[in-house]
Amino acid sequence: MINVSIVVPAYNEEKYIGRLLASLQKLPKENILEILIVDNGSSDKTKEIVRITGISADGVDNKIRLIEESKKGVAWARNRGASEAKGDIIAFLDADTCVSEQWLNKLLKYFTSEKIVCVSGPTFYYDVSLFTRISSSIYLWFISTIVSKIVGYMGNFANLAVRAESYKNIGGIDTSIEFFGDDTDIARRLSKIGKVIFPYNFYVYASGRRFNKQGLLLTTWRYGINFFSEVFVHKPVTKGYTEVR
């Protein structure tokens, strides 16, 4: 049986973390080894919500564990969670995502092929305008699935799963990359040791807060330019990023 460790970095996510945890608790329990929430210095009620949710109504531990990473940055938080993960598969999600009840079964089905080392997929946004929802689904994610077949890889850390052994073999996440391009970087490196796939029907739902704050065109441009920069010169164009909460 394949065991899955789910790793979620979290920084001031009190508005969203409860929704994610509720969706994870609806998944089949037998294949989930642990849910590791890595708090990255939150000053709101994120940790309290995780601690409360970590114990079920009958007082039994329901596999949710809170880890605290003091070194600031989502890359450090993800790497910390991955370093403590004990599953055969490490699945990365963002704190503002939520998954469908079919998400885990799809993930497990893909990894029945020993050639596959990484599976990633789109994020569909639930709190944006209808125009942004449709546009991002088509121009960001549908085109991404086509590009992934041409380039040979594509990654989205809001919805990315990797074999733990493969993750270790490539040295994990490049912590020098602050934000944009980090998922492309790991997908590119993983593609050198196995198959990386990006199926359109392997998706999660998430907040579109970055689109709402920074605009559809600017946000899509930043993701796109950093993807191609990683592909061709193996480093992102954008050095920093703005926290959107």
Secondary structure, DSSP 8 states (H G I E B T S, - for coil): ---EEEEEEESS-TTTHHHHHHHHTTS-GGGEEEEEEEE-S--SSHHHHHHHHTB-TTS-B-SEEEEE--S-SHHHHHHHHHHH--SSEEEEE-TTEE--TTHHHHHHHHTTSTTEEEEE--EEESSS-HHHHHHIIIIIIIHHHHHHHHHS----TTEEEEEHHHHHHTTS--TT--STTHHHHHHHHHTTTSEEE--TTS-EEE--HHHHHH-HHHHHHHHHHHHHHHHHHSS-S--------
